[in-house]
Amino acid sequence: WTLLGLTEDDVCLGDMYAAGTALVQVSQPRQPCSKLAFKHQLPDLPKAVCQTGKSGFYFRVLKEGVVAPGAPLVLVERGAGALSIAYINHIYYHERDNAAAIKQIASHPALSASWREAFQKRLSERTRP
């Protein structure tokens, strides 16, 4: 989906939204890939996008349904802890050693497995001699 008016500052990990008859949940920030760089012929573009914190975010489908073009996306429930995607991006890219924040994010039940593993790896690397 391309959404208008919903930013990384507004959206929190675990937020549940209804769209048509579907129910979705925010599961992680998006990480732009090499396809973005290729399309725009700018090799450093994915890194630059991530550094801004304006990465976008992914939803997991909790309930399949029909979503008509132009259907509104309605917040049904705010995610536990109100951890915004902007905050998660900030910790991931700028406060890489903030153990307390990393633990908080990694323990969030809505976080995707791949992001949980990445944060847990960071924590384990900090505790190695």
MMTF fields as JSON, N, C-alpha, C and O atoms, coordinates in Angstrom:
{
  "mmtfVersion": "1.0.0",
  "mmtfProducer": "UNKNOWN",
  "numBonds": 515,
  "numAtoms": 516,
  "numGroups": 129,
  "numChains": 1,
  "numModels": 1,
  "chainsPerModel": [1],
  "groupsPerChain": [129],
  "chainIdList": ["A"],
  "bondAtomList": [4, 2, 8, 6, 12, 10, 16, 14, 20, 18, 24, 22, 28, 26, 32, 30, 36, 34, 40, 38, 44, 42, 48, 46, 52, 50, 56, 54, 60, 58, 64, 62, 68, 66, 72, 70, 76, 74, 80, 78, 84, 82, 88, 86, 92, 90, 96, 94, 100, 98, 104, 102, 108, 106, 112, 110, 116, 114, 120, 118, 124, 122, 128, 126, 132, 130, 136, 134, 140, 138, 144, 142, 148, 146, 152, 150, 156, 154, 160, 158, 164, 162, 168, 166, 172, 170, 176, 174, 180, 178, 184, 182, 188, 186, 192, 190, 196, 194, 200, 198, 204, 202, 208, 206, 212, 210, 216, 214, 220, 218, 224, 222, 228, 226, 232, 230, 236, 234, 240, 238, 244, 242, 248, 246, 252, 250, 256, 254, 260, 258, 264, 262, 268, 266, 272, 270, 276, 274, 280, 278, 284, 282, 288, 286, 292, 290, 296, 294, 300, 298, 304, 302, 308, 306, 312, 310, 316, 314, 320, 318, 324, 322, 328, 326, 332, 330, 336, 334, 340, 338, 344, 342, 348, 346, 352, 350, 356, 354, 360, 358, 364, 362, 368, 366, 372, 370, 376, 374, 380, 378, 384, 382, 388, 386, 392, 390, 396, 394, 400, 398, 404, 402, 408, 406, 412, 410, 416, 414, 420, 418, 424, 422, 428, 426, 432, 430, 436, 434, 440, 438, 444, 442, 448, 446, 452, 450, 456, 454, 460, 458, 464, 462, 468, 466, 472, 470, 476, 474, 480, 478, 484, 482, 488, 486, 492, 490, 496, 494, 500, 498, 504, 502, 508, 506, 512, 510],
  "bondOrderList": [1, 1, 1, 1, 1, 1, 1, 1, 1, 1, 1, 1, 1, 1, 1, 1, 1, 1, 1, 1, 1, 1, 1, 1, 1, 1, 1, 1, 1, 1, 1, 1, 1, 1, 1, 1, 1, 1, 1, 1, 1, 1, 1, 1, 1, 1, 1, 1, 1, 1, 1, 1, 1, 1, 1, 1, 1, 1, 1, 1, 1, 1, 1, 1, 1, 1, 1, 1, 1, 1, 1, 1, 1, 1, 1, 1, 1, 1, 1, 1, 1, 1, 1, 1, 1, 1, 1, 1, 1, 1, 1, 1, 1, 1, 1, 1, 1, 1, 1, 1, 1, 1, 1, 1, 1, 1, 1, 1, 1, 1, 1, 1, 1, 1, 1, 1, 1, 1, 1, 1, 1, 1, 1, 1, 1, 1, 1, 1],
  "groupList": [{"groupName": "TRP", "atomNameList": ["N", "CA", "C", "O"], "elementList": ["N", "C", "C", "O"], "formalChargeList": [0, 0, 0, 0], "bondAtomList": [1, 0, 2, 1, 3, 2], "bondOrderList": [1, 1, 2], "singleLetterCode": "W", "chemCompType": "L-PEPTIDE LINKING"}, {"groupName": "THR", "atomNameList": ["N", "CA", "C", "O"], "elementList": ["N", "C", "C", "O"], "formalChargeList": [0, 0, 0, 0], "bondAtomList": [1, 0, 2, 1, 3, 2], "bondOrderList": [1, 1, 2], "singleLetterCode": "T", "chemCompType": "L-PEPTIDE LINKING"}, {"groupName": "LEU", "atomNameList": ["N", "CA", "C", "O"], "elementList": ["N", "C", "C", "O"], "formalChargeList": [0, 0, 0, 0], "bondAtomList": [1, 0, 2, 1, 3, 2], "bondOrderList": [1, 1, 2], "singleLetterCode": "L", "chemCompType": "L-PEPTIDE LINKING"}, {"groupName": "GLY", "atomNameList": ["N", "CA", "C", "O"], "elementList": ["N", "C", "C", "O"], "formalChargeList": [0, 0, 0, 0], "bondAtomList": [1, 0, 2, 1, 3, 2], "bondOrderList": [1, 1, 2], "singleLetterCode": "G", "chemCompType": "PEPTIDE LINKING"}, {"groupName": "GLU", "atomNameList": ["N", "CA", "C", "O"], "elementList": ["N", "C", "C", "O"], "formalChargeList": [0, 0, 0, 0], "bondAtomList": [1, 0, 2, 1, 3, 2], "bondOrderList": [1, 1, 2], "singleLetterCode": "E", "chemCompType": "L-PEPTIDE LINKING"}, {"groupName": "ASP", "atomNameList": ["N", "CA", "C", "O"], "elementList": ["N", "C", "C", "O"], "formalChargeList": [0, 0, 0, 0], "bondAtomList": [1, 0, 2, 1, 3, 2], "bondOrderList": [1, 1, 2], "singleLetterCode": "D", "chemCompType": "L-PEPTIDE LINKING"}, {"groupName": "VAL", "atomNameList": ["N", "CA", "C", "O"], "elementList": ["N", "C", "C", "O"], "formalChargeList": [0, 0, 0, 0], "bondAtomList": [1, 0, 2, 1, 3, 2], "bondOrderList": [1, 1, 2], "singleLetterCode": "V", "chemCompType": "L-PEPTIDE LINKING"}, {"groupName": "CYS", "atomNameList": ["N", "CA", "C", "O"], "elementList": ["N", "C", "C", "O"], "formalChargeList": [0, 0, 0, 0], "bondAtomList": [1, 0, 2, 1, 3, 2], "bondOrderList": [1, 1, 2], "singleLetterCode": "C", "chemCompType": "L-PEPTIDE LINKING"}, {"groupName": "MET", "atomNameList": ["N", "CA", "C", "O"], "elementList": ["N", "C", "C", "O"], "formalChargeList": [0, 0, 0, 0], "bondAtomList": [1, 0, 2, 1, 3, 2], "bondOrderList": [1, 1, 2], "singleLetterCode": "M", "chemCompType": "L-PEPTIDE LINKING"}, {"groupName": "TYR", "atomNameList": ["N", "CA", "C", "O"], "elementList": ["N", "C", "C", "O"], "formalChargeList": [0, 0, 0, 0], "bondAtomList": [1, 0, 2, 1, 3, 2], "bondOrderList": [1, 1, 2], "singleLetterCode": "Y", "chemCompType": "L-PEPTIDE LINKING"}, {"groupName": "ALA", "atomNameList": ["N", "CA", "C", "O"], "elementList": ["N", "C", "C", "O"], "formalChargeList": [0, 0, 0, 0], "bondAtomList": [1, 0, 2, 1, 3, 2], "bondOrderList": [1, 1, 2], "singleLetterCode": "A", "chemCompType": "L-PEPTIDE LINKING"}, {"groupName": "GLN", "atomNameList": ["N", "CA", "C", "O"], "elementList": ["N", "C", "C", "O"], "formalChargeList": [0, 0, 0, 0], "bondAtomList": [1, 0, 2, 1, 3, 2], "bondOrderList": [1, 1, 2], "singleLetterCode": "Q", "chemCompType": "L-PEPTIDE LINKING"}, {"groupName": "SER", "atomNameList": ["N", "CA", "C", "O"], "elementList": ["N", "C", "C", "O"], "formalChargeList": [0, 0, 0, 0], "bondAtomList": [1, 0, 2, 1, 3, 2], "bondOrderList": [1, 1, 2], "singleLetterCode": "S", "chemCompType": "L-PEPTIDE LINKING"}, {"groupName": "PRO", "atomNameList": ["N", "CA", "C", "O"], "elementList": ["N", "C", "C", "O"], "formalChargeList": [0, 0, 0, 0], "bondAtomList": [1, 0, 2, 1, 3, 2], "bondOrderList": [1, 1, 2], "singleLetterCode": "P", "chemCompType": "L-PEPTIDE LINKING"}, {"groupName": "ARG", "atomNameList": ["N", "CA", "C", "O"], "elementList": ["N", "C", "C", "O"], "formalChargeList": [0, 0, 0, 0], "bondAtomList": [1, 0, 2, 1, 3, 2], "bondOrderList": [1, 1, 2], "singleLetterCode": "R", "chemCompType": "L-PEPTIDE LINKING"}, {"groupName": "LYS", "atomNameList": ["N", "CA", "C", "O"], "elementList": ["N", "C", "C", "O"], "formalChargeList": [0, 0, 0, 0], "bondAtomList": [1, 0, 2, 1, 3, 2], "bondOrderList": [1, 1, 2], "singleLetterCode": "K", "chemCompType": "L-PEPTIDE LINKING"}, {"groupName": "PHE", "atomNameList": ["N", "CA", "C", "O"], "elementList": ["N", "C", "C", "O"], "formalChargeList": [0, 0, 0, 0], "bondAtomList": [1, 0, 2, 1, 3, 2], "bondOrderList": [1, 1, 2], "singleLetterCode": "F", "chemCompType": "L-PEPTIDE LINKING"}, {"groupName": "HIS", "atomNameList": ["N", "CA", "C", "O"], "elementList": ["N", "C", "C", "O"], "formalChargeList": [0, 0, 0, 0], "bondAtomList": [1, 0, 2, 1, 3, 2], "bondOrderList": [1, 1, 2], "singleLetterCode": "H", "chemCompType": "L-PEPTIDE LINKING"}, {"groupName": "ILE", "atomNameList": ["N", "CA", "C", "O"], "elementList": ["N", "C", "C", "O"], "formalChargeList": [0, 0, 0, 0], "bondAtomList": [1, 0, 2, 1, 3, 2], "bondOrderList": [1, 1, 2], "singleLetterCode": "I", "chemCompType": "L-PEPTIDE LINKING"}, {"groupName": "ASN", "atomNameList": ["N", "CA", "C", "O"], "elementList": ["N", "C", "C", "O"], "formalChargeList": [0, 0, 0, 0], "bondAtomList": [1, 0, 2, 1, 3, 2], "bondOrderList": [1, 1, 2], "singleLetterCode": "N", "chemCompType": "L-PEPTIDE LINKING"}],
  "groupTypeList": [0, 1, 2, 2, 3, 2, 1, 4, 5, 5, 6, 7, 2, 3, 5, 8, 9, 10, 10, 3, 1, 10, 2, 6, 11, 6, 12, 11, 13, 14, 11, 13, 7, 12, 15, 2, 10, 16, 15, 17, 11, 2, 13, 5, 2, 13, 15, 10, 6, 7, 11, 1, 3, 15, 12, 3, 16, 9, 16, 14, 6, 2, 15, 4, 3, 6, 6, 10, 13, 3, 10, 13, 2, 6, 2, 6, 4, 14, 3, 10, 3, 10, 2, 12, 18, 10, 9, 18, 19, 17, 18, 9, 9, 17, 4, 14, 5, 19, 10, 10, 10, 18, 15, 11, 18, 10, 12, 17, 13, 10, 2, 12, 10, 12, 0, 14, 4, 10, 16, 11, 15, 14, 2, 12, 4, 14, 1, 14, 13],
  "groupIdList": [1, 2, 3, 4, 5, 6, 7, 8, 9, 10, 11, 12, 13, 14, 15, 16, 17, 18, 19, 20, 21, 22, 23, 24, 25, 26, 27, 28, 29, 30, 31, 32, 33, 34, 35, 36, 37, 38, 39, 40, 41, 42, 43, 44, 45, 46, 47, 48, 49, 50, 51, 52, 53, 54, 55, 56, 57, 58, 59, 60, 61, 62, 63, 64, 65, 66, 67, 68, 69, 70, 71, 72, 73, 74, 75, 76, 77, 78, 79, 80, 81, 82, 83, 84, 85, 86, 87, 88, 89, 90, 91, 92, 93, 94, 95, 96, 97, 98, 99, 100, 101, 102, 103, 104, 105, 106, 107, 108, 109, 110, 111, 112, 113, 114, 115, 116, 117, 118, 119, 120, 121, 122, 123, 124, 125, 126, 127, 128, 129],
  "secStructList": [7, 7, 7, 1, 1, 7, 7, 6, 6, 6, 7, 5, 6, 6, 7, 3, 3, 3, 3, 6, 6, 3, 3, 3, 3, 3, 3, 3, 3, 7, 7, 7, 7, 2, 2, 2, 2, 2, 2, 2, 6, 7, 6, 6, 2, 2, 2, 2, 2, 2, 2, 2, 6, 7, 7, 7, 3, 3, 3, 3, 3, 3, 3, 7, 7, 7, 7, 7, 6, 6, 7, 7, 3, 3, 3, 3, 3, 7, 7, 4, 4, 4, 7, 5, 2, 2, 2, 2, 2, 2, 2, 2, 2, 6, 7, 6, 6, 7, 2, 2, 2, 2, 2, 2, 2, 2, 6, 7, 6, 6, 1, 7, 2, 2, 2, 2, 2, 2, 2, 2, 2, 2, 2, 2, 2, 2, 2, 7, 7],
  "xCoordList": [0.83, 0.0, 0.869, 1.959, 0.377, 0.954, -0.041, -1.21, 0.43, -0.458, -0.157, 1.006, -1.17, -1.026, -1.318, -2.382, -0.364, -0.61, -0.271, -0.453, 0.212, 0.588, 2.102, 2.654, 2.781, 4.237, 4.821, 4.108, 6.118, 6.842, 6.71, 6.827, 6.467, 6.247, 4.878, 4.699, 3.913, 2.532, 2.248, 1.36, 2.996, 2.702, 3.601, 4.804, 2.992, 3.736, 3.743, 2.82, 4.813, 4.926, 3.731, 3.421, 3.068, 1.914, 0.58, -0.464, 0.588, -0.689, -1.504, -0.977, -2.795, -3.696, -4.629, -5.21, -4.748, -5.582, -6.583, -6.283, -7.78, -8.795, -8.77, -8.696, -8.835, -8.938, -9.932, -9.675, -11.059, -12.108, -12.482, -12.768, -12.477, -12.781, -11.523, -11.601, -10.357, -9.079, -8.626, -9.032, -7.779, -7.161, -5.658, -5.225, -4.86, -3.408, -2.742, -3.346, -1.475, -0.713, 0.679, 1.313, 1.159, 2.504, 3.511, 3.45, 4.455, 5.379, 6.849, 7.66, 7.213, 8.614, 8.78, 7.935, 9.881, 10.212, 10.617, 11.02, 10.508, 10.941, 12.41, 12.861, 13.146, 14.532, 14.639, 14.561, 14.815, 14.942, 16.111, 17.144, 15.939, 16.955, 17.623, 17.395, 18.435, 19.207, 18.324, 18.764, 17.093, 16.194, 15.923, 15.804, 15.828, 15.63, 16.84, 16.694, 18.026, 19.263, 19.336, 19.701, 18.993, 19.05, 18.067, 18.414, 16.85, 15.814, 16.238, 16.006, 16.856, 17.227, 18.697, 19.164, 19.424, 20.846, 21.659, 22.561, 21.312, 22.009, 22.389, 21.563, 23.61, 24.011, 23.832, 23.564, 23.973, 23.874, 22.469, 22.273, 21.499, 20.15, 19.506, 18.919, 19.584, 18.959, 19.52, 18.763, 20.822, 21.439, 20.967, 20.655, 20.915, 20.474, 19.025, 18.692, 18.176, 16.771, 16.683, 15.943, 17.418, 17.397, 17.881, 17.326, 18.894, 19.437, 18.423, 18.489, 17.49, 16.467, 15.391, 14.671, 15.276, 14.212, 12.888, 11.909, 12.847, 11.62, 11.641, 11.664, 11.633, 11.818, 10.521, 10.519, 9.423, 8.184, 8.097, 8.923, 7.115, 6.913, 6.106, 5.439, 6.188, 5.465, 4.321, 4.372, 3.288, 2.146, 2.166, 2.619, 1.682, 1.351, -0.174, -0.867, -0.676, -2.124, -2.606, -2.169, -3.505, -4.103, -5.406, -5.752, -6.116, -7.38, -7.472, -7.503, -7.515, -7.66, -9.023, -9.989, -9.08, -10.346, -10.24, -9.233, -11.272, -11.337, -11.106, -11.755, -10.16, -9.861, -10.054, -9.3, -11.055, -11.341, -10.384, -9.924, -10.08, -9.252, -9.849, -11.052, -8.995, -9.453, -10.06, -10.486, -10.111, -10.677, -9.83, -8.602, -10.463, -9.688, -8.986, -9.456, -7.862, -7.119, -7.432, -7.083, -8.087, -8.592, -7.847, -7.814, -7.246, -6.562, -7.588, -8.537, -7.382, -8.287, -7.715, -8.449, -6.396, -5.746, -4.299, -3.591, -3.856, -2.479, -1.609, -2.0, -0.435, 0.494, 0.996, 1.123, 1.277, 1.78, 3.057, 3.952, 3.142, 4.356, 4.494, 5.383, 3.642, 3.663, 5.071, 5.539, 5.745, 7.078, 6.905, 6.563, 7.141, 6.936, 7.99, 9.088, 7.644, 8.592, 9.783, 10.916, 9.54, 10.633, 11.598, 12.813, 11.071, 11.911, 12.733, 13.931, 12.096, 12.807, 13.92, 15.035, 13.619, 14.651, 15.796, 16.964, 15.464, 16.499, 17.431, 18.653, 16.864, 17.689, 18.503, 19.694, 17.883, 18.556, 19.734, 20.79, 19.555, 20.58, 21.484, 22.606, 21.018, 21.78, 22.206, 23.225, 21.46, 21.823, 22.04, 21.388, 22.946, 23.202, 23.63, 23.525, 24.115, 24.584, 23.627, 23.994, 22.439, 21.469, 20.795, 19.729, 21.443, 20.997, 19.574, 18.793, 19.234, 17.887, 16.82, 15.809, 17.043, 16.073, 16.018, 14.941, 17.169, 17.214, 16.446, 15.692, 16.632, 15.897, 14.398, 13.609, 14.009, 12.59, 11.976, 10.899, 12.668, 12.147, 12.133, 11.14, 13.237, 13.358, 12.32, 11.939, 11.862, 10.886, 9.437, 8.509, 9.246, 7.876, 7.253, 7.855, 6.068, 5.451, 5.103, 4.978, 4.943, 4.559, 5.76, 5.586, 6.977, 8.152, 8.377, 8.264, 8.698, 8.953, 10.176, 11.053, 10.224, 11.319, 12.674, 13.657, 12.746, 14.034, 14.58, 15.78, 13.716, 14.182, 14.515, 15.463, 13.757, 14.053, 15.45, 16.245, 15.733, 17.05, 18.169, 19.222, 17.947, 18.963, 19.252, 20.412, 18.205, 18.408, 19.043, 19.911, 18.624, 19.213, 20.688, 21.5, 21.025, 22.424, 23.258, 24.371, 22.727, 23.438, 23.68, 24.762, 22.66, 22.824, 23.876, 24.691, 23.861, 24.838, 26.254, 27.208, 26.408, 27.735, 28.274, 29.487, 27.387, 27.82, 28.316, 29.142, 27.837, 28.212, 29.407, 29.893, 29.888, 31.077, 32.321, 32.427, 33.276, 34.541, 35.399, 36.483],
  "yCoordList": [-1.183, 0.0, 1.239, 1.258, 2.251, 3.578, 4.383, 4.501, 4.937, 5.627, 7.113, 7.513, 7.915, 9.349, 9.812, 9.523, 10.534, 11.133, 10.274, 10.712, 9.077, 8.202, 8.076, 7.45, 8.665, 8.678, 7.764, 7.233, 7.596, 6.775, 7.345, 6.607, 8.649, 9.25, 8.893, 8.845, 8.644, 8.377, 6.908, 6.572, 6.04, 4.609, 3.904, 4.155, 3.017, 2.282, 0.784, 0.227, 0.167, -1.282, -1.919, -1.585, -2.834, -3.527, -2.857, -3.435, -1.636, -0.985, -1.895, -2.494, -1.99, -2.78, -1.835, -0.912, -2.105, -1.286, -2.167, -3.292, -1.616, -2.252, -1.539, -0.313, -2.329, -1.813, -2.709, -3.895, -2.145, -2.996, -4.029, -3.683, -5.302, -6.372, -7.051, -8.056, -6.492, -7.056, -6.378, -5.256, -7.08, -6.548, -6.792, -7.925, -5.722, -5.823, -5.225, -4.447, -5.609, -5.139, -4.714, -5.405, -3.588, -3.107, -4.038, -4.268, -4.58, -5.587, -5.176, -5.788, -4.149, -3.731, -2.536, -2.279, -1.806, -0.791, -1.479, -2.642, -0.761, -1.258, -0.9, 0.133, -1.732, -1.449, -1.407, -2.443, -0.215, -0.118, -0.963, -1.057, -1.572, -2.486, -1.929, -0.785, -2.751, -2.347, -2.008, -1.296, -2.502, -2.173, -0.668, -0.091, -0.042, 1.403, 2.119, 3.067, 1.661, 2.251, 2.064, 2.985, 0.889, 0.588, 1.461, 2.026, 1.558, 2.329, 3.782, 4.371, 4.353, 5.764, 5.985, 7.122, 4.884, 4.954, 5.718, 6.49, 5.478, 6.103, 5.0, 4.609, 4.488, 3.344, 3.534, 2.562, 4.759, 4.998, 5.391, 5.711, 5.37, 5.812, 4.987, 5.581, 3.648, 2.91, 3.316, 3.484, 3.472, 3.88, 5.27, 5.51, 6.184, 7.555, 7.571, 8.306, 6.774, 6.703, 6.19, 6.75, 5.149, 4.597, 5.609, 5.692, 6.366, 7.356, 8.456, 9.058, 8.726, 9.747, 9.251, 10.052, 7.928, 7.362, 7.249, 6.756, 7.691, 7.658, 6.431, 6.545, 5.281, 4.016, 3.374, 2.541, 3.767, 3.032, 1.917, 1.847, 1.06, -0.006, -1.121, -0.925, -2.286, -3.452, -3.82, -3.609, -4.38, -4.93, -6.451, -6.99, -7.129, -8.554, -8.64, -7.833, -9.602, -9.78, -10.638, -11.777, -10.086, -10.83, -11.492, -12.579, -10.818, -11.36, -10.961, -9.776, -11.949, -11.671, -11.048, -11.297, -10.244, -9.619, -8.924, -9.04, -8.213, -7.477, -5.997, -5.414, -5.405, -3.983, -3.32, -3.573, -2.482, -1.767, -0.595, -0.037, -0.218, 0.974, 2.182, 2.433, 2.914, 4.097, 3.816, 4.745, 2.549, 2.209, 2.843, 2.811, 3.413, 4.031, 2.974, 1.847, 3.376, 2.555, 3.129, 4.273, 2.346, 2.845, 2.17, 0.943, 2.99, 2.453, 1.812, 2.459, 0.522, -0.227, -0.318, -0.241, -0.484, -0.64, -0.173, -0.514, 0.611, 1.083, -0.048, -0.75, -0.22, -1.262, -1.045, 0.094, -2.113, -2.054, -1.234, -1.395, -0.359, 0.416, 1.63, 2.453, 1.765, 2.912, 3.22, 4.354, 2.201, 2.38, 2.755, 1.909, 4.017, 4.458, 3.858, 3.506, 3.748, 3.276, 4.228, 3.786, 5.535, 6.517, 6.225, 6.286, 5.907, 5.588, 4.331, 4.299, 3.3, 2.046, 2.293, 1.801, 3.053, 3.397, 4.167, 3.914, 5.101, 5.891, 4.982, 5.122, 4.076, 3.144, 2.257, 2.049, 1.742, 0.803, 1.447, 0.829, 2.687, 3.323, 4.309, 4.553, 4.882, 5.95, 5.654, 6.175, 4.84, 4.501, 2.993, 2.3, 2.525, 1.091, 0.409, -0.811, 1.189, 0.622, 0.875, 0.638, 1.339, 1.616, 0.305, -0.054, -0.392, -1.739, -1.744, -2.643, -0.754, -0.734, -0.605, -1.307, 0.284, 0.466, -0.77, -1.181, -1.358, -2.561, -3.697, -4.409, -3.871, -4.919, -4.661, -5.584, -3.394, -3.042, -3.382, -3.973, -3.003, -3.263, -4.762, -5.291, -5.446, -6.885, -7.717, -8.787, -7.243, -8.02, -7.723, -8.332, -6.798, -6.445, -7.63, -8.148, -8.062, -9.25, -9.103, -10.109, -7.875, -7.691, -7.609, -7.639, -7.506, -7.351, -8.608, -9.725, -8.417, -9.556, -10.336, -9.792, -11.6, -12.485, -11.983, -12.053, -11.481, -11.051, -9.831, -9.754, -8.891, -7.722, -8.112, -7.577, -9.031, -9.498, -10.129, -9.862, -10.962, -11.605, -10.58, -10.718, -9.551, -8.519, -7.773, -7.528, -7.415, -6.723, -7.646, -7.212, -8.904, -9.842, -10.093, -10.262, -10.116, -10.284, -9.112, -9.304, -7.914, -6.746, -6.859, -6.542, -7.313, -7.463, -8.507, -8.304, -9.616, -10.677, -10.234, -10.631, -9.422, -8.907, -7.958, -7.864, -7.256, -6.326, -7.064, -6.532, -8.279, -9.009, -9.922, -10.521, -10.035, -10.862, -10.165, -8.94, -10.966, -10.357, -9.85, -9.315],
  "zCoordList": [0.0, 0.0, 0.0, 0.572, -0.639, -0.523, 0.289, -0.079, 1.396, 2.323, 2.335, 2.271, 2.413, 2.476, 3.899, 4.446, 4.498, 5.8, 6.998, 8.134, 6.782, 7.897, 7.867, 6.962, 8.849, 8.829, 9.893, 10.744, 9.826, 10.802, 12.211, 13.189, 12.326, 13.649, 14.21, 15.427, 13.332, 13.739, 14.001, 14.784, 13.35, 13.356, 14.365, 14.432, 15.146, 16.172, 15.889, 15.294, 16.337, 16.243, 16.944, 18.087, 16.254, 16.818, 16.56, 16.862, 16.002, 15.674, 14.768, 13.831, 15.06, 14.224, 13.48, 14.05, 12.179, 11.308, 10.571, 10.171, 10.406, 9.567, 8.219, 8.142, 7.179, 5.812, 5.096, 4.892, 4.718, 4.162, 5.215, 6.361, 4.82, 5.775, 6.304, 7.01, 5.955, 6.408, 7.699, 8.004, 8.448, 9.649, 9.533, 9.327, 9.666, 9.534, 10.765, 11.503, 10.972, 12.13, 11.686, 10.888, 12.193, 11.888, 12.557, 13.765, 11.746, 12.268, 12.253, 12.949, 11.472, 11.423, 10.497, 9.639, 10.677, 9.671, 8.369, 8.368, 7.286, 5.982, 5.81, 6.306, 5.123, 4.783, 3.263, 2.603, 2.708, 1.247, 0.752, 1.414, -0.41, -0.924, -2.178, -2.572, -2.78, -3.955, -5.155, -6.057, -5.181, -6.301, -6.36, -7.441, -5.186, -5.134, -5.728, -6.5, -5.364, -5.893, -7.406, -8.137, -7.858, -9.288, -10.075, -11.112, -9.569, -10.274, -10.461, -11.517, -9.437, -9.484, -9.843, -9.907, -10.079, -10.427, -9.38, -9.708, -8.105, -6.975, -5.995, -5.17, -6.062, -5.244, -3.736, -3.031, -3.225, -1.787, -1.33, -0.158, -2.229, -1.885, -0.764, 0.14, -0.774, 0.337, 1.698, 2.655, 1.788, 3.061, 3.464, 4.631, 2.504, 2.789, 3.276, 4.206, 2.66, 3.072, 4.507, 5.315, 4.828, 6.181, 7.21, 8.306, 6.872, 7.797, 8.119, 9.192, 7.207, 7.46, 8.412, 9.008, 8.561, 9.379, 8.641, 9.201, 7.416, 6.605, 5.702, 4.476, 6.316, 5.61, 5.143, 4.237, 5.767, 5.572, 6.606, 7.516, 6.473, 7.444, 6.79, 5.774, 7.402, 6.885, 7.819, 9.03, 7.199, 7.926, 7.802, 6.793, 8.817, 8.69, 8.644, 9.263, 7.922, 7.798, 8.96, 9.124, 9.762, 10.869, 10.438, 10.9, 9.548, 9.022, 7.556, 7.226, 6.691, 5.265, 5.002, 5.724, 3.968, 3.62, 2.282, 1.584, 1.936, 0.681, 0.985, 1.853, 0.244, 0.401, -0.957, -1.897, -1.047, -2.296, -2.449, -1.453, -3.68, -3.892, -3.161, -3.23, -2.47, -1.744, -0.387, 0.3, 0.017, 1.323, 2.425, 2.352, 3.437, 4.515, 5.371, 5.519, 5.918, 6.862, 8.234, 8.523, 9.081, 10.356, 11.502, 11.597, 12.377, 13.547, 14.468, 14.911, 14.749, 15.612, 17.016, 18.001, 17.102, 18.397, 18.308, 17.36, 19.298, 19.373, 19.912, 20.845, 19.326, 19.753, 21.174, 21.623, 21.867, 23.236, 23.308, 22.479, 24.295, 24.499, 23.607, 23.828, 22.609, 21.69, 21.182, 21.284, 20.632, 20.05, 18.579, 17.752, 18.262, 16.885, 15.959, 16.391, 14.701, 13.691, 13.624, 13.433, 13.781, 13.791, 14.932, 14.745, 16.112, 17.273, 17.01, 17.294, 16.472, 16.184, 15.169, 15.337, 14.119, 13.136, 13.79, 13.497, 14.671, 15.34, 16.148, 16.08, 16.893, 17.689, 16.755, 16.983, 15.727, 14.822, 14.094, 13.951, 13.634, 12.815, 13.55, 13.108, 14.668, 15.308, 16.745, 17.199, 17.46, 18.847, 18.945, 19.725, 18.157, 18.008, 19.308, 19.428, 20.287, 21.547, 22.714, 23.865, 22.449, 23.497, 23.919, 23.42, 24.845, 25.238, 25.79, 25.479, 26.602, 27.19, 26.105, 26.138, 25.153, 24.069, 23.179, 22.75, 22.904, 22.062, 22.727, 22.063, 24.033, 24.771, 24.712, 24.513, 24.886, 24.854, 23.494, 23.418, 22.439, 21.09, 20.797, 20.298, 21.109, 20.806, 21.541, 21.068, 22.682, 23.457, 23.059, 23.591, 22.136, 21.728, 20.984, 20.043, 21.389, 20.777, 19.297, 18.597, 18.806, 17.398, 16.462, 15.244, 17.004, 16.154, 15.326, 15.832, 14.041, 13.153, 13.62, 14.291, 13.264, 13.689, 13.195, 13.933, 11.971, 11.429, 12.175, 12.44, 12.511, 13.271, 14.705, 15.28, 15.292, 16.65, 16.678, 17.579, 15.688, 15.611, 15.462, 16.084, 14.64, 14.442, 15.747, 16.076, 16.485, 17.756, 18.798, 19.556, 18.845, 19.803, 19.492, 20.402, 18.214, 17.81, 18.322, 18.814, 18.207, 18.725, 20.219, 20.713, 20.932, 22.386, 22.723, 23.623, 22.01, 22.298, 21.938, 22.608, 20.896, 20.531, 21.585, 21.774, 22.273, 23.33, 24.55, 25.292, 24.783, 25.992, 25.802, 26.761, 24.557, 24.292, 24.822, 24.768, 25.344, 25.844, 24.702, 24.935]
}
